Amino acid sequence: MPLETWIMQSSWAFLDDYPADSFIDKMEEAGAHHLAIGAPFPAAPDPGHYGGAIAGCPVPAAVADRKAVIDAFLDAAARRSIHLYAYGANPHMSGDKAVYDQLPNKHVLHADGSRRGVDSYWGACCNGAEFLPYYLGRVRDIHAAYPQIEGFLNDGPEFGYEIAFDFMADNLNLFSCFGSCCAARARQLACDFTVFERAALDLHGWFRAIAAPDIERALDHPGDAAAGLAAAAGNEAIAAWLRFKQDAVVSHIERLCAGVKAVDPRLQMGVGSRLPAFTPLTGYDLTRLAAAADFLLPKIYLWMGGVDGLYGTVYRWVRTLREWNPGIAEELLFRFVYGLFGFELPSARSLLELTRHVEPRFADRTELTSLGAPFPADFFAGVVAAQVRAMIDQVGEPARVRPWLHTHHGGRALTPDEIDKTLAAATAAGIETYLNYNPIEPGNWEVAVKHGRREE
């Protein structure tokens, strides 16, 4: 079945390569009539749009210099019935570090009980008092300057799901966030944050002193990753801590969506998340979020190496647990990680087998490579399809599940054939639409055209 295809561009640079009508012609080759822009808009800040101490952000010079071209493109897109969405309103994408640094950042709790701030381009904590007023101010700026924008895409907020410390400046670390902002949010949700701190420290300790019977206990325990970790470490407060993450994210998304609708009730709000396998750790409950958002955008990020990819996440979990527990068999650690996430990668029961899928020197790095064995066909028909079915089951309506598909964030980029297999598996599992965030390159675009829904 052809898919309703949405296109997203990460910056305005595509306007350097395509005249407005040529780019829209290209979109229509794939039957795409929705375009999201993942960059700041050239909308001058109005201090009256902001309810906090941060009264706007200057338009980045590279965007301001393109304003005439951007305005002409957006007008042309509207004339040709292209539905326009903004992703660049997100505070993380403001493009001004001095302003962004005014937002409180996330803090990671270390095994010794110390805390360290996350120094990252994505390190601001959404539970900070200034985050949402600043976000909604940016939404108002864009809506006032560009009324043809029909909605907004949101990436995050999310808590981390990686256990390898210092990876991506700990921006994705499981043991975030333990700063004052999250402590305040816990109080607002009637939670005892000190209980969560003790639970996280217990989990830190368990990760570094795993006993084989603990893993067997976790594998025998029903439930999601939160329940599995609590069972393994023998501390139910771990599950409560992870439920708090969900409550905090739901609270933020509810207030964000309500704020956007208050600007204009016609505006649509799409919310991005990780795959269902990881959402119990990141704080995303797709069922509860579906009550607030117009549609959900779970990310189908699959690559090995780099950042965010499914294969790379499994590799980092097993490698880190192996470093902390050299006496535990690698095969048992793989069983634990697979049990935790609820899937098993085919023909991958050792780190060596995983690293076949990336040039070995890139396995622990974030740079991009094209080298490495492709993923087996049964991975797409099995793991990818199961994750898509879980998205749909949790949201409840296939039309409101719009997976966010990308080829890489560093690591081994997926090939056009792998993107083709991904979309074929996702279609068979029931999706009707997706967000194509892939580079517009010949092979990738051929796949987009193949799966796109075109008018006869």
Residue, then its C-alpha position, 0 to 999 in steps of 0.5 A: m500500500p502506498l504511504e502518505t509521505w511527509i518530508m523534513q529538511s534539517s536546514w534551509a540549505f536545500l534552497d541553495d540546491y533547488p528553486a522553489d518550484s523544482f523542490i515542490d516538483k520533486m516532493e510531488e514525485a513521491g506524492a508528498h504534500h507535507l513539508a517540515i522544516g527543522a531549522p529556525f524560521p526568520a521570525a523576529p522575536d516579539p518580547g510580548h510573546y514570551g512569558g518568562a525571563i527569556a524574551g526571545c532569541p535573535v534570528p541566526a545570521a545564516v537564516a536571516d540572510r536567506k529570509a527573502v528566499i525562504d519567504a518566497f519558497l513558503d509562499a510558493a509552497a502554500r500556493r501549491s497546497i503544500h502543508l507546512y510544519a515547523y520543527g525549528a521552534n524547539p528551544h534546542m534548535s534556537g541557534d543561539k548558544a548564549v540564549y540557550d545557555q540561560l536554560p537550566n541543563k540536565h544533570v547526570l547522577h554518577a555511581d558515587g552520588s555526584r552530579r554533573g551538568v550535561d554540556s550539550y547542544w541538547g542539554a537543556c532540561c524541559n522541567g526548568a521553569e523557563f523552558l516551556p514559556y520560551y518554547l511557546g514564545r517561539v511558537r507565537d513568533i513563527h505563527a505571527a510571521y508565517p500564518q501558513i504554518e499548519g503545525f509544529l513537530n516536537d522532538g523530546p523531551e526525553f530522559g536518557y536510555e544509554i548506560a555508557f558514560d561520556f557518550m554524547a556528553d551524557n545527553l542520552n544517559l539513563f541516569s538523567c535527570f537529577g538536577s533541581c528542575c527535576a526535583a521540583r517537578a517530582r514535588q509537583l507530582a507528589c513524588d519523593f525525589t530522594v527515593f528515586e535517587r537511592a533507586a538510581l544509585d542501587l541500579h548503578g551498583w547492580f550494573r557493576a556487580i551483576a550475578a547470573p541469577d539476577i539476570e535469570r530473575a529479570l528474564d523470568h519477570p513479566g513486563d517492560a524494561a522498567a519492570g525488568l530492571a527493578a526485578a533484576a536489581g531487586n528494588e521496586a523503587i527503580a520502576a517508580w523512578l522510571r514511571f516518574k519519568q513518564d509522568a514528567v514527560v506527559s505533564h510537559i507534553e500536555r502543557l506544550c500541546a495545550g499552549v500551542k492550541a491556545v495560540d491557534p486551535r487549528l495548529q497541529m502538534g506532532v510529538g517524536s519519541r524513541l521506538p517502543a522498545f526504549t520508551p519505558l526508559t526515556g519516559y515516553d508513554l505513547t498511549r497517554l501522549a496520544a491523548a494530548a498530541d495530534f499524532l506521534l512520530p516514533k523514530i525508526y533509527l536502526w543503524m550501527g555505530g553513531v548515535d541513536g541507532l537501535y543496533g548501536t544501542v544494543y552494542r553499547w549496552v552489552r559492551t558497557l555491561r561487559e566492561w563492568n562485569p568481565g566475569i559474566a558471559e557475553e552471551l548471557l549479557f546479550r540475553f539480558v539486553y534482549g529481554l530488557f528491550g523485548f526484541e532479539l537481533p538475528s545472528a547477533r549473540s556476540l559483540l563481534e557479530l554486531t560489529r560486522h555491521v560497521e567498519p570496526r574502527f567506527a563501532d565506538r565512534t560517532e563519525l559517519t561511515s558507509l562500510g559494514a555488512p547490511f542487516p539481515a532481511d529477517f531483522f526488518a520482517g521481525v524486529v522492525a515490523a514488531q516495533v511498528r505494530a507496538m507503536i500502532d497498538q499503543v497509539g490506537e490509530p494507524a493514521r496518527v502514527r507517523p514514524w520518523l525515518h532517518t538513515h544515520h546519525g553517524g555510524r554506518a548509514l543505512t543503504p537504500d535497500e535497507i530503507d526499502k526493507t524498512l518501509a516494506a516491513a512497516t507498511a506490512a505492519g500497518i502504517e499509513t504514513y511516515l516522515n521521511y528525514n532521509p537525505i535527498e540523494p538518488g538511491n534514497w529518493e528512489v525508495a521514497v518515490k517507490h513507497g509514496r502515494r501519488e495521485e493518478 
